[in-house]
Amino acid sequence: MATLKQFKARKEYVCSKCGRKIQKGEQYYRFSISRFSPLKPRCLNCKPKRSEMTQSEFLSRIYEIEETIEAIESVEEIEEVISELEELMEETEEKLYNMPEQLQDSEVGMLLQERIDYVQEMIDQLEELKSELESLEDEEIDEKEKEERKEEILSEIQSVSYSGS
């Protein structure tokens, strides 16, 4: 289980991300991914992202994708995210189908299937919102209303997230 805490430096540290010196008395973050991994100091400008706080390759990638989704502003960016999600889903399906058949019904197999289903759900949501955004351009409404609707759709897109484990 990852831990993240904020401390006041009692000695000088070096940020493990940007290399900036953290002076004595300055606030900084300290985190570790597991209780056996070393504590990593980070300056306040380099707070660890959720994708850095897990040992799971799958969750790390899904959190990175969520971070990208939160910043989406165009149809092209939506297509890129959908492509990343499809790639992740294919890799997860490959892991599931490469397992011996008797293990596919085990907890690990069910977890992989759950992940596939939730990623597919994200893809479906994004494709639906992408088509709404594209059809908005063809609608004959005034520009102010069109811009407001676009902002609503982008807000919905930016709230799409992974809800599995």
DSSP file (Angstrom, degrees, kcal/mol; ACC not computed):
  #  RESIDUE AA STRUCTURE BP1 BP2  ACC     N-H-->O    O-->H-N    N-H-->O    O-->H-N    TCO  KAPPA ALPHA  PHI   PSI    X-CA   Y-CA   Z-CA
    1    1 A M              0   0    0      0, 0.0     2,-0.1     0, 0.0    53,-0.1   0.000 360.0 360.0 360.0 126.4    0.0    0.0    0.0
    2    2 A A        -     0   0    0     51,-0.4     2,-0.4    32,-0.1    31,-0.2  -0.432 360.0-159.2 -74.5 145.4    1.5    3.3   -1.1
    3    3 A T  E     -A   32   0A   0     29,-2.4    29,-1.6    -2,-0.1     2,-0.4  -0.979   9.4-174.4-127.2 142.1    1.9    6.1    1.5
    4    4 A L  E     +A   31   0A   0     -2,-0.4     2,-0.3    27,-0.2    27,-0.2  -0.989  12.2 167.0-135.9 124.6    2.2    9.8    0.9
    5    5 A K  E     -A   30   0A   0     25,-2.3    25,-2.7    -2,-0.4     2,-0.5  -0.955  29.4-131.5-136.0 154.9    2.9   12.3    3.7
    6    6 A Q  E     +A   29   0A   0     -2,-0.3     2,-0.3    23,-0.2    23,-0.2  -0.921  32.9 174.3-108.3 132.4    3.9   15.9    3.8
    7    7 A F  E     -A   28   0A   0     21,-3.0    21,-2.4    -2,-0.5     2,-0.6  -0.811  36.0-116.4-129.9 168.1    6.8   16.8    6.2
    8    8 A K  E     -A   27   0A   0     -2,-0.3    19,-0.2    19,-0.2    18,-0.1  -0.957  46.2-113.0-104.5 123.7    9.0   19.7    7.2
    9    9 A A        -     0   0    0     17,-2.9    16,-3.1    -2,-0.6     3,-0.1  -0.327  27.8-172.8 -64.0 129.4   12.6   18.9    6.3
   10   10 A R  S    S+     0   0    0     14,-0.2     2,-0.3    15,-0.1    -1,-0.2   0.546  78.6  13.1 -95.1 -11.3   14.9   18.4    9.2
   11   11 A K  S    S-     0   0    0     12,-0.1     2,-0.3    11,-0.1    14,-0.2  -0.894 101.4 -71.9-147.9 178.3   17.9   18.2    6.9
   12   12 A E        +     0   0    0     -2,-0.3     2,-0.3    12,-0.1    11,-0.2  -0.608  51.1 179.6 -80.8 134.7   18.6   18.9    3.2
   13   13 A Y  E     -C   22   0B   0      9,-2.3     9,-3.4    -2,-0.3     2,-0.4  -0.801  24.4-129.0-124.5 168.4   17.1   16.5    0.7
   14   14 A V  E     -C   21   0B   0     -2,-0.3     7,-0.2     7,-0.2     6,-0.1  -0.989  31.7-112.3-119.9 129.9   17.1   16.3   -3.1
   15   15 A C     >  -     0   0    0      5,-2.9     4,-1.2    -2,-0.4    27,-0.2  -0.386  19.6-142.4 -60.0 129.1   13.8   15.9   -4.9
   16   16 A S  T  4 S+     0   0    0     25,-3.0    -1,-0.2     1,-0.1    26,-0.1   0.565  95.2  39.1 -74.3  -7.0   13.7   12.4   -6.5
   17   17 A K  T  4 S+     0   0    0     24,-0.2    -1,-0.1     3,-0.1    25,-0.1   0.837 130.5  16.7-104.5 -57.2   11.9   13.7   -9.6
   18   18 A C  T  4 S-     0   0    0      2,-0.1    -2,-0.1    28,-0.0    24,-0.1   0.619  91.0-126.1 -97.7 -13.5   13.4   17.1  -10.6
   19   19 A G     <  +     0   0    0     -4,-1.2    -3,-0.1     1,-0.3     2,-0.1   0.484  55.7 150.2  83.8   1.3   16.6   17.0   -8.5
   20   20 A R        -     0   0    0     -6,-0.1    -5,-2.9     1,-0.1     2,-0.3  -0.400  51.6-109.5 -68.4 143.5   15.9   20.4   -6.8
   21   21 A K  E     -C   14   0B   0     -7,-0.2     2,-0.7    -2,-0.1    -7,-0.2  -0.580  21.3-148.0 -76.8 133.4   17.3   20.8   -3.3
   22   22 A I  E     -C   13   0B   0     -9,-3.4    -9,-2.3    -2,-0.3     3,-0.1  -0.911  23.1-140.6-101.0 111.6   14.8   20.8   -0.5
   23   23 A Q    >   -     0   0    0     -2,-0.7     3,-2.1   -11,-0.2   -14,-0.3  -0.303  27.6 -85.5 -75.7 155.3   16.2   23.1    2.1
   24   24 A K  T 3  S+     0   0    0      1,-0.3   -14,-0.2   -14,-0.1    -1,-0.1  -0.361 117.8  22.2 -56.7 132.4   16.1   22.4    5.9
   25   25 A G  T 3  S+     0   0    0    -16,-3.1    -1,-0.3     1,-0.3     2,-0.2   0.246  96.2 122.0  90.8 -11.9   12.7   23.7    7.2
   26   26 A E    <   -     0   0    0     -3,-2.1   -17,-2.9   -18,-0.1    -1,-0.3  -0.559  67.4-110.7 -84.1 147.6   11.0   23.6    3.8
   27   27 A Q  E     +A    8   0A   0    -19,-0.2    17,-0.5    -2,-0.2     2,-0.3  -0.514  46.1 163.2 -74.3 144.7    7.8   21.5    3.3
   28   28 A Y  E     -A    7   0A   0    -21,-2.4   -21,-3.0    -2,-0.2     2,-0.3  -0.973  35.0-111.5-154.4 164.4    8.2   18.4    1.1
   29   29 A Y  E     -AB   6  42A   0     13,-3.3    13,-2.9    -2,-0.3     2,-0.4  -0.754  23.4-168.6 -98.0 148.1    6.4   15.1    0.2
   30   30 A R  E     +AB   5  41A   0    -25,-2.7   -25,-2.3    -2,-0.3     2,-0.3  -0.989  16.6 164.2-135.5 127.9    7.7   11.7    1.2
   31   31 A F  E     -AB   4  40A   0      9,-1.9     9,-3.0    -2,-0.4     2,-0.3  -0.965  19.5-169.8-142.2 158.7    6.2    8.6   -0.3
   32   32 A S  E     -A    3   0A   0    -29,-1.6   -29,-2.4    -2,-0.3     7,-0.1  -0.985  22.2-141.1-143.3 151.9    6.9    4.9   -0.8
   33   33 A I  S    S+     0   0    0     -2,-0.3     2,-0.3     5,-0.3    22,-0.2   0.843  87.9   4.8 -82.9 -35.7    5.0    2.3   -2.8
   34   34 A S  S >  S-     0   0    0      4,-0.1     3,-1.0   -32,-0.1    -1,-0.2  -0.907  81.8-102.1-140.3 170.1    5.3   -0.5   -0.3
   35   35 A R  T 3  S+     0   0    0     -2,-0.3     4,-0.1     1,-0.2   -33,-0.0   0.663 121.6  50.5 -71.9 -11.3    6.7   -0.7    3.2
   36   36 A F  T 3  S+     0   0    0      2,-0.1    -1,-0.2    -4,-0.0     0, 0.0   0.531  92.6  89.5 -99.8  -8.4    9.8   -2.4    1.9
   37   37 A S  S <  S-     0   0    0     -3,-1.0     3,-0.1     1,-0.1     0, 0.0  -0.606  88.5 -97.5 -88.4 152.1   10.6    0.2   -0.8
   38   38 A P        -     0   0    0      0, 0.0    -5,-0.3     0, 0.0     2,-0.3  -0.296  38.7-105.4 -67.3 150.3   12.7    3.3    0.1
   39   39 A L        -     0   0    0     -7,-0.1    -7,-0.2    -4,-0.1    -4,-0.0  -0.576  33.8-150.9 -73.5 135.2   11.0    6.6    0.9
   40   40 A K  E     -B   31   0A   0     -9,-3.0    -9,-1.9    -2,-0.3     2,-0.3  -0.940   3.7-143.2-113.9 121.9   11.3    9.1   -1.9
   41   41 A P  E     -B   30   0A   0      0, 0.0   -25,-3.0     0, 0.0     2,-0.4  -0.616  19.6-175.7 -81.4 143.3   11.4   12.8   -1.1
   42   42 A R  E     -B   29   0A   0    -13,-2.9   -13,-3.3    -2,-0.3   -27,-0.1  -0.999  24.2-122.1-136.8 138.3    9.6   15.2   -3.5
   43   43 A C    >   -     0   0    0     -2,-0.4     3,-1.6   -15,-0.2   -15,-0.2  -0.273  39.1-100.5 -68.9 166.5    9.5   18.9   -3.5
   44   44 A L  G >  S+     0   0    0    -17,-0.5     3,-0.6     1,-0.3    -1,-0.1   0.735 123.0  58.7 -64.4 -22.2    6.0   20.5   -3.4
   45   45 A N  G 3  S+     0   0    0      1,-0.2    -1,-0.3     2,-0.0   -17,-0.0   0.648 104.9  51.4 -78.5 -15.2    6.1   21.2   -7.1
   46   46 A C  G <  S+     0   0    0     -3,-1.6    -1,-0.2   -17,-0.0    -2,-0.1  -0.241  71.6 169.2-119.2  43.5    6.5   17.4   -7.8
   47   47 A K    <   -     0   0    0     -3,-0.6    -3,-0.1     1,-0.1    -4,-0.0  -0.332  45.8-103.1 -56.3 132.0    3.7   15.8   -5.9
   48   48 A P        -     0   0    0      0, 0.0     2,-0.1     0, 0.0    -1,-0.1  -0.313  34.8-129.8 -60.8 137.9    3.5   12.2   -6.9
   49   49 A K    >>  -     0   0    0      1,-0.1     3,-1.5    -3,-0.1     4,-0.5  -0.442  23.8-107.0 -82.5 162.3    0.6   11.4   -9.3
   50   50 A R  G >4 S+     0   0    0      1,-0.3     3,-1.2     2,-0.2    14,-0.1   0.852 119.8  61.0 -56.7 -36.6   -1.8    8.6   -8.7
   51   51 A S  G 34 S+     0   0    0      1,-0.3     3,-0.4    12,-0.2    -1,-0.3   0.713 103.5  50.6 -66.2 -20.3   -0.1    6.6  -11.5
   52   52 A E  G <4 S+     0   0    0     -3,-1.5    -1,-0.3     1,-0.2    -2,-0.2   0.547  97.2  70.7 -90.9  -8.7    3.2    6.7   -9.6
   53   53 A M  S << S+     0   0    0     -3,-1.2   -51,-0.4    -4,-0.5     2,-0.3   0.099  89.0  69.4-100.2  22.5    1.6    5.4   -6.4
   54   54 A T        -     0   0    0     -3,-0.4   -20,-0.1     2,-0.1   -21,-0.1  -0.977  60.2-151.3-138.0 152.0    0.9    1.8   -7.5
   55   55 A Q  S    S+     0   0    0     -2,-0.3     2,-0.5   -22,-0.2    -1,-0.1   0.570  71.5 103.0 -93.0 -11.8    3.0   -1.2   -8.3
   56   56 A S     >  -     0   0    0      1,-0.2     4,-2.4     2,-0.0     5,-0.2  -0.595  61.2-155.0 -75.9 122.3    0.3   -2.5  -10.7
   57   57 A E  H  > S+     0   0    0     -2,-0.5     4,-2.1     2,-0.2     5,-0.2   0.911  95.7  50.5 -61.4 -42.5    1.3   -2.0  -14.3
   58   58 A F  H  > S+     0   0    0      2,-0.2     4,-2.6     1,-0.2     5,-0.2   0.956 112.9  43.8 -61.0 -52.7   -2.4   -2.0  -15.3
   59   59 A L  H  > S+     0   0    0      1,-0.2     4,-2.6     2,-0.2     5,-0.2   0.873 110.8  55.4 -64.2 -36.5   -3.5    0.5  -12.7
   60   60 A S  H  X S+     0   0    0     -4,-2.4     4,-1.9     1,-0.2    -1,-0.2   0.933 112.1  43.3 -59.9 -45.4   -0.5    2.8  -13.4
   61   61 A R  H  X S+     0   0    0     -4,-2.1     4,-2.4     2,-0.2    -2,-0.2   0.904 113.3  50.8 -67.8 -41.0   -1.5    2.9  -17.1
   62   62 A I  H  X S+     0   0    0     -4,-2.6     4,-2.3     1,-0.2    -2,-0.2   0.890 110.7  49.6 -66.2 -37.3   -5.2    3.4  -16.4
   63   63 A Y  H  X S+     0   0    0     -4,-2.6     4,-2.2     2,-0.2    -1,-0.2   0.883 109.7  51.5 -67.8 -37.2   -4.4    6.2  -14.0
   64   64 A E  H  X S+     0   0    0     -4,-1.9     4,-1.9    -5,-0.2    -2,-0.2   0.918 110.3  49.3 -62.4 -42.3   -2.1    7.9  -16.6
   65   65 A I  H  X S+     0   0    0     -4,-2.4     4,-2.7     1,-0.2    -2,-0.2   0.906 109.2  51.9 -63.9 -41.4   -5.0    7.6  -19.1
   66   66 A E  H  X S+     0   0    0     -4,-2.3     4,-2.1     1,-0.2    -1,-0.2   0.894 107.4  52.8 -61.4 -39.4   -7.4    9.2  -16.6
   67   67 A E  H  < S+     0   0    0     -4,-2.2     4,-0.4     1,-0.2    -1,-0.2   0.879 111.0  47.4 -62.8 -37.4   -4.9   12.0  -16.1
   68   68 A T  H >< S+     0   0    0     -4,-1.9     3,-1.4     1,-0.2     4,-0.2   0.905 108.8  54.3 -68.1 -42.5   -4.9   12.5  -19.9
   69   69 A I  H >< S+     0   0    0     -4,-2.7     3,-1.6     1,-0.3    -2,-0.2   0.882 100.3  60.9 -59.4 -39.2   -8.8   12.3  -20.0
   70   70 A E  T 3< S+     0   0    0     -4,-2.1    -1,-0.3     1,-0.3    -2,-0.2   0.694 108.8  43.8 -63.0 -17.8   -9.0   15.1  -17.4
   71   71 A A  T <  S+     0   0    0     -3,-1.4    -1,-0.3    -4,-0.4    -2,-0.2   0.311  81.4 135.9-109.6   7.8   -7.1   17.5  -19.8
   72   72 A I    <   +     0   0    0     -3,-1.6    86,-0.1    -4,-0.2     3,-0.1  -0.302  14.1 158.9 -62.3 136.1   -9.0   16.6  -23.1
   73   73 A E        +     0   0    0      1,-0.2     2,-0.3    85,-0.0    -1,-0.1   0.432  56.2  39.2-132.6  -9.3  -10.0   19.5  -25.2
   74   74 A S  S  > S-     0   0    0      1,-0.1     4,-1.5    80,-0.1    -1,-0.2  -0.931  76.2-111.3-145.2 165.4  -10.5   18.1  -28.7
   75   75 A V  H  > S+     0   0    0     -2,-0.3     4,-2.3     1,-0.2     5,-0.2   0.867 115.9  57.9 -62.5 -38.1  -11.9   15.2  -30.7
   76   76 A E  H  > S+     0   0    0      1,-0.2     4,-2.0     2,-0.2    -1,-0.2   0.892 104.9  50.0 -61.4 -40.5   -8.3   14.2  -31.7
   77   77 A E  H  > S+     0   0    0      2,-0.2     4,-2.1     1,-0.2    -1,-0.2   0.866 108.3  53.2 -66.3 -35.7   -7.3   13.8  -28.1
   78   78 A I  H  X S+     0   0    0     -4,-1.5     4,-2.7     2,-0.2    -2,-0.2   0.924 107.9  50.9 -63.2 -44.1  -10.4   11.6  -27.5
   79   79 A E  H  X S+     0   0    0     -4,-2.3     4,-2.3     1,-0.2    -2,-0.2   0.890 109.0  51.1 -61.4 -40.2   -9.3    9.4  -30.3
   80   80 A E  H  X S+     0   0    0     -4,-2.0     4,-2.2     2,-0.2    -1,-0.2   0.914 111.4  47.4 -62.9 -43.2   -5.8    9.0  -28.9
   81   81 A V  H  X S+     0   0    0     -4,-2.1     4,-2.7     2,-0.2    -2,-0.2   0.915 110.9  51.2 -65.4 -43.2   -7.2    8.1  -25.5
   82   82 A I  H  X S+     0   0    0     -4,-2.7     4,-2.6     1,-0.2    -1,-0.2   0.910 109.8  51.1 -59.7 -41.6   -9.6    5.6  -27.0
   83   83 A S  H  X S+     0   0    0     -4,-2.3     4,-2.2     2,-0.2    -1,-0.2   0.911 110.3  48.5 -62.0 -43.6   -6.7    4.1  -28.9
   84   84 A E  H  X S+     0   0    0     -4,-2.2     4,-2.4     2,-0.2    -2,-0.2   0.910 112.3  49.0 -62.3 -43.0   -4.6    3.8  -25.7
   85   85 A L  H  X S+     0   0    0     -4,-2.7     4,-2.6     2,-0.2    -2,-0.2   0.900 110.1  50.7 -64.9 -40.8   -7.6    2.2  -23.9
   86   86 A E  H  X S+     0   0    0     -4,-2.6     4,-2.5     2,-0.2    -1,-0.2   0.903 110.7  49.8 -63.3 -40.4   -8.1   -0.3  -26.7
   87   87 A E  H  X S+     0   0    0     -4,-2.2     4,-2.2     2,-0.2    -2,-0.2   0.922 112.1  47.4 -63.0 -44.7   -4.4   -1.2  -26.6
   88   88 A L  H  X S+     0   0    0     -4,-2.4     4,-2.1     1,-0.2    -2,-0.2   0.895 112.2  50.2 -63.2 -41.0   -4.6   -1.7  -22.8
   89   89 A M  H  X S+     0   0    0     -4,-2.6     4,-2.7     2,-0.2    -2,-0.2   0.908 109.7  50.5 -65.2 -41.9   -7.7   -3.8  -23.2
   90   90 A E  H  X S+     0   0    0     -4,-2.5     4,-2.4     2,-0.2    -2,-0.2   0.907 110.5  49.4 -62.7 -42.2   -6.1   -6.0  -25.9
   91   91 A E  H  X S+     0   0    0     -4,-2.2     4,-2.0     2,-0.2    -1,-0.2   0.897 112.2  48.1 -63.6 -39.8   -3.0   -6.6  -23.7
   92   92 A T  H  X S+     0   0    0     -4,-2.1     4,-2.1     2,-0.2    -2,-0.2   0.900 111.4  50.0 -68.1 -41.1   -5.3   -7.5  -20.7
   93   93 A E  H  X S+     0   0    0     -4,-2.7     4,-2.9     1,-0.2     5,-0.2   0.903 109.0  53.0 -61.5 -41.1   -7.3   -9.9  -22.9
   94   94 A E  H  X S+     0   0    0     -4,-2.4     4,-1.6     1,-0.2    -2,-0.2   0.909 108.2  49.9 -61.6 -42.7   -4.1  -11.5  -24.1
   95   95 A K  H  < S+     0   0    0     -4,-2.0     4,-0.4     2,-0.2    -1,-0.2   0.914 112.8  47.9 -61.0 -42.3   -3.0  -12.1  -20.5
   96   96 A L  H >< S+     0   0    0     -4,-2.1     3,-1.1     1,-0.2    -2,-0.2   0.935 113.8  44.9 -64.8 -46.8   -6.3  -13.7  -19.8
   97   97 A Y  H 3< S+     0   0    0     -4,-2.9    -1,-0.2     1,-0.3    -2,-0.2   0.694 107.5  59.1 -75.4 -17.6   -6.4  -15.9  -22.8
   98   98 A N  T 3< S+     0   0    0     -4,-1.6    -1,-0.3    -5,-0.2    -2,-0.2   0.529  87.7  96.4 -85.1  -6.0   -2.8  -17.0  -22.3
   99   99 A M  S <  S-     0   0    0     -3,-1.1     5,-0.1    -4,-0.4    -3,-0.0  -0.523  93.5 -92.9 -77.6 149.3   -3.6  -18.3  -18.8
  100  100 A P    >>  -     0   0    0      0, 0.0     3,-1.2     0, 0.0     4,-1.1  -0.334  40.8-112.4 -57.1 147.2   -4.4  -22.0  -18.5
  101  101 A E  H >> S+     0   0    0      1,-0.3     3,-0.6     2,-0.2     4,-0.6   0.851 115.4  54.5 -55.2 -40.5   -8.1  -22.6  -18.9
  102  102 A Q  H 34 S+     0   0    0      1,-0.2     3,-0.4     2,-0.2    -1,-0.3   0.782 108.1  50.8 -67.6 -24.7   -8.6  -23.7  -15.3
  103  103 A L  H X4 S+     0   0    0     -3,-1.2     3,-1.6     1,-0.2     6,-0.8   0.687  92.2  74.8 -83.6 -18.6   -7.0  -20.5  -14.1
  104  104 A Q  H << S+     0   0    0     -4,-1.1    -1,-0.2    -3,-0.6    -2,-0.2   0.771  98.2  47.9 -64.7 -23.7   -9.2  -18.3  -16.2
  105  105 A D  T 3< S+     0   0    0     -4,-0.6    -1,-0.3    -3,-0.4    -2,-0.2   0.382  96.7  97.6 -94.7   3.0  -12.1  -19.0  -13.8
  106  106 A S  S <> S-     0   0    0     -3,-1.6     4,-2.6     1,-0.1     5,-0.2  -0.169  97.0 -90.7 -80.5-179.8   -9.9  -18.2  -10.8
  107  107 A E  H  > S+     0   0    0      1,-0.2     4,-2.4     2,-0.2     5,-0.2   0.891 128.4  50.9 -58.9 -40.8   -9.8  -14.9   -8.9
  108  108 A V  H  > S+     0   0    0      2,-0.2     4,-2.4     1,-0.2    -1,-0.2   0.918 111.0  48.0 -65.5 -42.8   -7.0  -13.6  -11.2
  109  109 A G  H  > S+     0   0    0     -6,-0.8     4,-2.3     1,-0.2    -2,-0.2   0.905 112.4  48.6 -63.0 -42.1   -8.9  -14.6  -14.3
  110  110 A M  H  X S+     0   0    0     -4,-2.6     4,-2.5     2,-0.2    -2,-0.2   0.876 110.0  52.6 -66.8 -36.4  -12.1  -12.9  -13.0
  111  111 A L  H  X S+     0   0    0     -4,-2.4     4,-2.5     2,-0.2    -2,-0.2   0.932 110.0  48.0 -62.8 -45.7  -10.1   -9.8  -12.1
  112  112 A L  H  X S+     0   0    0     -4,-2.4     4,-2.3     1,-0.2    -2,-0.2   0.911 112.4  48.9 -61.7 -42.0   -8.7   -9.6  -15.6
  113  113 A Q  H  X S+     0   0    0     -4,-2.3     4,-2.5     2,-0.2    -1,-0.2   0.896 110.3  51.4 -65.0 -39.5  -12.2  -10.1  -17.1
  114  114 A E  H  X S+     0   0    0     -4,-2.5     4,-2.5     2,-0.2    -2,-0.2   0.914 109.9  49.6 -61.6 -43.3  -13.5   -7.3  -14.8
  115  115 A R  H  X S+     0   0    0     -4,-2.5     4,-2.4     2,-0.2     5,-0.2   0.908 110.1  50.7 -62.7 -42.1  -10.7   -5.0  -15.9
  116  116 A I  H  X S+     0   0    0     -4,-2.3     4,-2.4     1,-0.2    -2,-0.2   0.934 111.3  48.8 -59.9 -46.4  -11.5   -5.8  -19.6
  117  117 A D  H  X S+     0   0    0     -4,-2.5     4,-2.0     1,-0.2    -2,-0.2   0.908 112.6  46.8 -62.1 -43.8  -15.2   -5.0  -19.0
  118  118 A Y  H  X S+     0   0    0     -4,-2.5     4,-2.0     2,-0.2    -1,-0.2   0.870 111.8  50.0 -69.5 -35.9  -14.5   -1.7  -17.2
  119  119 A V  H  X S+     0   0    0     -4,-2.4     4,-2.5     2,-0.2    -1,-0.2   0.909 110.4  51.1 -66.8 -40.4  -12.1   -0.5  -19.9
  120  120 A Q  H  X S+     0   0    0     -4,-2.4     4,-2.7     1,-0.2    -2,-0.2   0.892 107.8  53.3 -61.4 -39.0  -14.7   -1.4  -22.6
  121  121 A E  H  X S+     0   0    0     -4,-2.0     4,-2.3     2,-0.2    -1,-0.2   0.902 108.7  49.1 -61.9 -41.8  -17.2    0.6  -20.6
  122  122 A M  H  X S+     0   0    0     -4,-2.0     4,-2.6     2,-0.2    -2,-0.2   0.921 110.9  50.3 -63.1 -43.7  -14.8    3.6  -20.6
  123  123 A I  H  X S+     0   0    0     -4,-2.5     4,-2.7     1,-0.2     5,-0.2   0.929 110.7  49.5 -60.0 -46.3  -14.3    3.2  -24.4
  124  124 A D  H  X S+     0   0    0     -4,-2.7     4,-2.3     1,-0.2    -1,-0.2   0.915 111.5  48.7 -60.6 -44.1  -18.0    3.1  -25.0
  125  125 A Q  H  X S+     0   0    0     -4,-2.3     4,-2.4     1,-0.2    -1,-0.2   0.929 113.4  46.7 -61.6 -45.6  -18.6    6.2  -22.9
  126  126 A L  H  X S+     0   0    0     -4,-2.6     4,-2.4     1,-0.2    -2,-0.2   0.894 111.9  50.1 -66.2 -39.6  -15.8    8.1  -24.7
  127  127 A E  H  X S+     0   0    0     -4,-2.7     4,-2.3     2,-0.2    -1,-0.2   0.904 111.2  49.5 -65.5 -39.7  -17.0    7.1  -28.2
  128  128 A E  H  X S+     0   0    0     -4,-2.3     4,-1.8    -5,-0.2    -2,-0.2   0.933 114.2  44.2 -63.4 -45.8  -20.6    8.1  -27.4
  129  129 A L  H  X S+     0   0    0     -4,-2.4     4,-2.2     2,-0.2    -2,-0.2   0.848 111.1  55.2 -68.6 -33.7  -19.4   11.5  -26.1
  130  130 A K  H  X S+     0   0    0     -4,-2.4     4,-2.5     2,-0.2    -1,-0.2   0.920 108.0  48.2 -63.6 -43.6  -17.1   11.9  -29.1
  131  131 A S  H  X S+     0   0    0     -4,-2.3     4,-2.6     2,-0.2    -2,-0.2   0.870 110.2  52.4 -67.1 -34.9  -19.9   11.4  -31.5
  132  132 A E  H  X S+     0   0    0     -4,-1.8     4,-1.3     2,-0.2    -1,-0.2   0.915 110.7  48.1 -62.1 -42.4  -22.0   13.9  -29.5
  133  133 A L  H  X S+     0   0    0     -4,-2.2     4,-0.7     1,-0.2    -2,-0.2   0.900 113.2  47.3 -65.8 -41.0  -19.2   16.4  -29.9
  134  134 A E  H >< S+     0   0    0     -4,-2.5     3,-0.9     1,-0.2     4,-0.5   0.901 111.2  50.2 -67.8 -40.8  -18.8   15.7  -33.6
  135  135 A S  H >X S+     0   0    0     -4,-2.6     4,-0.9     1,-0.2     3,-0.7   0.748  96.9  71.2 -70.6 -21.8  -22.6   16.0  -34.3
  136  136 A L  H 3< S+     0   0    0     -4,-1.3     3,-0.5     1,-0.2    -1,-0.2   0.848  90.4  60.0 -60.8 -33.9  -22.6   19.3  -32.4
  137  137 A E  T << S+     0   0    0     -3,-0.9    -1,-0.2    -4,-0.7    -2,-0.2   0.818 105.2  48.6 -64.5 -30.6  -20.7   20.9  -35.3
  138  138 A D  T <4 S+     0   0    0     -3,-0.7    -1,-0.2    -4,-0.5    -2,-0.2   0.652  88.4 104.3 -85.2 -16.3  -23.6   20.0  -37.7
  139  139 A E  S  < S-     0   0    0     -4,-0.9     2,-1.2    -3,-0.5     7,-0.0  -0.372  71.9-132.0 -69.3 144.4  -26.4   21.3  -35.5
  140  140 A E        +     0   0    0     -2,-0.1     2,-0.3     6,-0.0    -1,-0.1  -0.662  59.9 122.2 -99.9  78.4  -27.9   24.6  -36.5
  141  141 A I        -     0   0    0     -2,-1.2     5,-0.0    -5,-0.2     0, 0.0  -0.875  69.0 -81.0-130.2 164.5  -27.8   26.5  -33.2
  142  142 A D     >  -     0   0    0     -2,-0.3     4,-2.4     1,-0.1     5,-0.2  -0.260  41.6-111.9 -69.0 158.1  -26.2   29.8  -32.3
  143  143 A E  H  > S+     0   0    0      1,-0.2     4,-2.6     2,-0.2     5,-0.2   0.835 114.3  54.6 -60.3 -37.7  -22.5   29.9  -31.5
  144  144 A K  H  > S+     0   0    0      2,-0.2     4,-2.2     1,-0.2    -1,-0.2   0.935 111.8  43.9 -63.6 -45.9  -23.0   30.7  -27.8
  145  145 A E  H  > S+     0   0    0      2,-0.2     4,-2.5     1,-0.2    -2,-0.2   0.888 113.4  52.1 -64.9 -40.0  -25.4   27.7  -27.3
  146  146 A K  H  X S+     0   0    0     -4,-2.4     4,-2.4     1,-0.2    -2,-0.2   0.907 110.2  48.2 -62.8 -42.9  -23.0   25.5  -29.3
  147  147 A E  H  X S+     0   0    0     -4,-2.6     4,-2.2     2,-0.2    -2,-0.2   0.889 111.2  50.3 -66.3 -40.0  -20.0   26.6  -27.1
  148  148 A E  H  X S+     0   0    0     -4,-2.2     4,-2.1     2,-0.2    -2,-0.2   0.926 112.1  47.1 -63.3 -44.4  -22.0   26.0  -23.9
  149  149 A R  H  X S+     0   0    0     -4,-2.5     4,-2.5     1,-0.2    -2,-0.2   0.896 110.1  53.4 -64.2 -39.8  -23.0   22.5  -25.1
  150  150 A K  H  X S+     0   0    0     -4,-2.4     4,-2.7     1,-0.2    -1,-0.2   0.919 108.4  49.9 -60.4 -43.8  -19.4   21.8  -26.1
  151  151 A E  H  X S+     0   0    0     -4,-2.2     4,-2.2     2,-0.2    -1,-0.2   0.886 110.0  51.2 -62.5 -39.6  -18.2   22.7  -22.6
  152  152 A E  H  X S+     0   0    0     -4,-2.1     4,-2.2     2,-0.2    -2,-0.2   0.931 111.8  46.4 -62.0 -45.9  -20.8   20.4  -21.1
  153  153 A I  H  X S+     0   0    0     -4,-2.5     4,-2.6     2,-0.2    -2,-0.2   0.917 112.2  50.1 -64.8 -43.6  -19.7   17.5  -23.3
  154  154 A L  H  X S+     0   0    0     -4,-2.7     4,-2.6     1,-0.2    -1,-0.2   0.881 109.3  52.6 -61.8 -37.6  -16.0   18.1  -22.5
  155  155 A S  H  X S+     0   0    0     -4,-2.2     4,-0.8     2,-0.2    -1,-0.2   0.912 110.0  47.9 -63.6 -42.5  -16.9   18.2  -18.8
  156  156 A E  H >< S+     0   0    0     -4,-2.2     3,-0.7     1,-0.2     4,-0.4   0.913 112.0  50.1 -62.9 -42.7  -18.6   14.8  -19.2
  157  157 A I  H >< S+     0   0    0     -4,-2.6     3,-1.7     1,-0.2    -2,-0.2   0.926 107.7  53.1 -60.5 -45.6  -15.6   13.5  -21.1
  158  158 A Q  H 3< S+     0   0    0     -4,-2.6    -1,-0.2     1,-0.3    -2,-0.2   0.651 105.3  56.0 -68.5 -14.3  -13.2   14.7  -18.4
  159  159 A S  T << S+     0   0    0     -4,-0.8     2,-0.3    -3,-0.7    -1,-0.3   0.469  77.1 114.8 -95.6  -1.8  -15.2   12.9  -15.7
  160  160 A V    <   +     0   0    0     -3,-1.7     2,-0.3    -4,-0.4   -91,-0.1  -0.528  44.9 163.4 -68.0 128.6  -15.0    9.5  -17.4
  161  161 A S        -     0   0    0     -2,-0.3     2,-0.4   -92,-0.0   -98,-0.1  -0.956  43.8 -94.7-146.7 164.9  -13.0    7.2  -15.1
  162  162 A Y        -     0   0    0     -2,-0.3   -43,-0.1  -100,-0.1   -47,-0.0  -0.658  31.3-177.7 -80.4 128.7  -12.1    3.6  -14.4
  163  163 A S        +     0   0    0     -2,-0.4    -1,-0.1   -45,-0.1     2,-0.0   0.267  50.0  92.1-114.2  11.8  -14.4    2.2  -11.7
  164  164 A G              0   0    0    -49,-0.1   -49,-0.1     1,-0.1   -53,-0.0  -0.117 360.0 360.0 -91.0-167.4  -12.9   -1.3  -11.4
  165  165 A S              0   0    0    -54,-0.1  -106,-0.1    -2,-0.0   -54,-0.1   0.386 360.0 360.0-113.9 360.0  -10.2   -2.8   -9.1
